[in-house]
Amino acid sequence: MEKAIIFLNDDQTKHRIQHYLIDPILNHVMDRVFPYIILTCVLFTLLLIVAILTFAMVFIQMRAPSPGPLSTGLSAGLNAGSFIAPFPTPL
């Protein structure tokens, strides 16, 4: 056990393990995973842009002056006396 520990603590052995074992494995894994990392970044960026645009639209809607409840829709027509019946009235 001591001989193995001494052997693995040698600088030349560490360099060989890193150069011939660890680096090729990490390079292979990164080559396989890199497209998914790029895809994830693109999707996150698009999601962030959509969230910012949604927030901006809500913020602009909140800042815009809204008309009163009686000035829109059917209630405005009733108050002004200009309601048109949806069906013709019998004579």
C-alpha positions as CSV (number, residue, x, y, z in Angstrom):
1,M,0.0,0.0,0.0
2,E,2.8,2.4,0.8
3,K,4.5,1.7,-2.5
4,A,1.3,2.5,-4.4
5,I,0.9,5.8,-2.5
6,I,4.5,6.8,-3.1
7,F,4.2,5.8,-6.8
8,L,1.0,7.9,-7.3
9,N,2.5,10.9,-5.5
10,D,5.4,11.0,-8.0
11,D,5.1,14.1,-10.2
12,Q,5.9,12.1,-13.4
13,T,3.2,9.6,-12.6
14,K,0.7,12.4,-11.9
15,H,1.6,14.0,-15.2
16,R,1.1,10.7,-17.1
17,I,-2.2,10.0,-15.5
18,Q,-3.5,13.4,-16.3
19,H,-2.1,13.5,-19.8
20,Y,-3.1,10.0,-20.9
21,L,-6.2,9.3,-18.8
22,I,-8.0,12.3,-17.4
23,D,-7.5,14.8,-20.3
24,P,-8.8,12.4,-23.1
25,I,-11.8,11.4,-21.0
26,L,-12.7,15.0,-20.3
27,N,-12.2,16.0,-23.9
28,H,-14.5,13.3,-25.1
29,V,-17.2,14.2,-22.6
30,M,-17.0,17.9,-23.5
31,D,-17.2,17.1,-27.2
32,R,-20.3,15.1,-26.6
33,V,-22.0,17.5,-24.2
34,F,-21.0,20.9,-25.8
35,P,-23.9,21.0,-28.3
36,Y,-26.4,20.6,-25.4
37,I,-24.7,23.3,-23.4
38,I,-25.0,25.7,-26.4
39,L,-28.7,24.7,-26.9
40,T,-29.4,25.3,-23.2
41,C,-27.8,28.7,-23.4
42,V,-29.8,29.7,-26.5
43,L,-33.1,28.5,-25.0
44,F,-32.3,30.4,-21.7
45,T,-31.6,33.5,-23.6
46,L,-34.8,33.3,-25.6
47,L,-36.7,32.7,-22.4
48,L,-35.1,35.7,-20.8
49,I,-36.0,37.9,-23.8
50,V,-39.6,36.8,-23.7
51,A,-39.8,37.4,-20.0
52,I,-38.4,40.9,-20.3
53,L,-40.7,41.7,-23.2
54,T,-43.7,40.4,-21.2
55,F,-42.7,42.5,-18.2
56,A,-42.2,45.6,-20.4
57,M,-45.7,45.1,-21.9
58,V,-47.3,44.7,-18.5
59,F,-45.4,47.8,-17.2
60,I,-46.5,49.9,-20.2
61,Q,-50.1,48.7,-19.8
62,M,-50.1,49.6,-16.1
63,R,-48.7,53.1,-16.8
64,A,-51.2,53.9,-19.6
65,P,-54.2,55.8,-18.4
66,S,-57.2,53.5,-18.4
67,P,-60.6,54.8,-19.3
68,G,-63.3,54.7,-16.7
69,P,-65.7,51.7,-16.4
70,L,-68.7,53.7,-17.8
71,S,-66.9,54.8,-20.9
72,T,-66.4,51.4,-22.6
73,G,-68.5,48.6,-23.8
74,L,-72.3,48.1,-23.5
75,S,-72.7,50.3,-20.4
76,A,-71.6,53.4,-22.3
77,G,-74.3,52.8,-24.9
78,L,-77.0,52.3,-22.3
79,N,-76.1,55.5,-20.5
80,A,-76.2,57.5,-23.7
81,G,-79.6,56.1,-24.8
82,S,-78.2,54.7,-28.0
83,F,-78.7,51.0,-27.4
84,I,-79.4,49.0,-30.5
85,A,-81.3,45.8,-30.0
86,P,-79.6,42.8,-31.5
87,F,-82.8,41.5,-33.1
88,P,-85.5,43.5,-34.9
89,T,-88.4,44.3,-32.7
90,P,-91.9,43.2,-33.9
91,L,-94.3,45.9,-34.9
